[in-house]
Amino acid sequence: MNIIDKFNRPLKDLRISVTDKCNFRCPYCMPKETFGMAYKFLPKEDILSFEEITRFANIFSQLGVDKIRLTGGEPLLRMNVNELIQMLTSVEGIKDIALTTNAYLLPKQAQKLKDAGLRRITISLDSLDDEVFKHMNGVGFSVDRVLSGISAAQKVGLDPIKVNCVVQKGVNDHTIVDLAKYCKDNNFILRFIEYMDVGNQNKWDFKQVVPSQEIVRIIKDALDIRPLGKNYPEEVADRYEYSDGSGEIGLISSVTKPFCSQCSRARLSTDGKLVTCLFATGGIDLKTPMRAGATDAELTNLIRSSWNMREDRYSEERSTTSNAGSSKDKIEMFHIGG
């Protein structure tokens, strides 16, 4: 049975960050000026083991979670992450296991992930234009490697494939139609994400946000699309389908059309904190009591009480107060996933 927070939002989805490491330095998440390639990530002993993650997954499932998404950082940098996926498939009550990746390491891992029980995959791809992509990943990696990862996912039967694109004005907004055509031709589900003020280092400015309705207008000028209903009540994307029925796109409008009232997501950070909002300033430490010998019942009570007290609605508050984002120190996104 689902537990609810102060706004009657149920707990249904759990995002688990399996590593804080990433091989990209996307300016909107880990700008290289701050997080250089020599940046010291969490030591191994601070990171949840696969057994600890699986134990938490079992506890969360008893509280109503039926969807798990593995994130990072870049989750494919976690050695043998396919073994974790196999362990999670045995958790009773979990109906959906997905993974979000930049796909750079996917060509060599796609088959192992599929064999372990991964059901579907989401790939971050901000542009097909190689120069734009090199700029947006911060380290000059070519888009060809990501496209190879997508092909590998297709080949092994990971389906559906979703593509996430963060849209930033003056950076990649001129390339979104090409990406939409590519996804349409390949029957991928494309999600455009408004540029958000995640973490503390991306120098977010509202002027760099391309509103979702502007993205819809741009796509409509090139491709005929029409609105679609939600797949389920808590879905955060506004969906559109192509009029010929060949696929869909979605818009995630955290800035211009906040969906806090529908949010059913909890996040388990790399170092074992329960975080109840992407824009949170902190979380509840679950790792320390677990390692000190807390029972499942005691950990369940910690999670339940934290969610029952939850009243996060950052995006709604941001949109009604200021375009400058929050001055509070937020948890960096690579610790808790997107």
C-alpha positions, 0 to 999 in steps of 0.5 A: 500500500502506498504511503502519502505525503502532506499533499497526498502524493503517493510514493511510487517511483524510486530513482537509485544513483549507483555512482556519482562518477561520470565520464561527461561534464555536461554544463547543466549538470557537472560543468568542467570548470568546477568538476574537472576530470581529476575531481575526487568522487566518493570513496568506495566505502561510502557508496551503497553496495549492491546488497544494500541497494537490493535491501532498500529496494525490498523495503521501498517496494513494501511501501508502494514503489513499483518502478525503479530507475538506475541513474548516476552519475553515469550508471554504466561506470559502476562495475558489474551493474548488470549484477545489480539489475539481476538482483533487483529483478527478484524484488517482489512488487517491482514491475518496471526496471529502467536505466538512464545512461549517456550510452558511451559505454553501452555498445559493450554492455547492452547484451549483459544488461538485457540478459540481466533483466533490464526492461528498457533504457533511456539515453541522454542525447542533446543534439545530433550535431557533432559540434553542439554535442561535443560542447554539451558533453563538456569533454569533446566526445563525438555523437557517433559513440552514443549512436552506436550505443543506441544501435546496440540497445536496439539490437539486443531488444531493449524496448522502448528506447527513450531519448532525453534532450535538455534544451538550452536557448542559443546552444542546441535549440536550433537542432531539435527538429533534426533530433525529432526526425531521427527519433520519429524515423527510428520509433524512439520516444523523445523527451524534451526537458526544459533547462533547470536550475539543478545543483549549484554550479550550472549558472542557470538563467531563466533567459536560457530556458526554451519554454516547452510550448515554444518547443511544441511550436517549433516541432509543429512547424516541421512535423504534424503532432497532436496532444496525447493523454497521460499513460498514468496519473503521475506521468510528468511529461506532456505527450504528443503523437505524430499524426501518422501514428509513427511515434511520440514526443514528450515535454518535461516542463519543470520551469514553465509548467511545474508538476510538483502536485503529481510527483511520486518520486523518491531518490536514493543517493549514491551514499545512501540518503533518501532525497524527496526532491530533485532540488532538495538541499539534503536528505535522510541518512539511511545508510548509517542506521542500516550499517549500524544494524537497523532492522527492516522495520526500523528503516521502513519507519524512517522512510515512512516518516520522511515521506509522510512529512514531505512537502516539497514543491520547489518548482511551483515556488520557484515559478511564482517567486523569482526567475533566478532560482534558489540561493539555497545549496542544493544536492548536485544532480549527479548524486541523485539522478535526473 
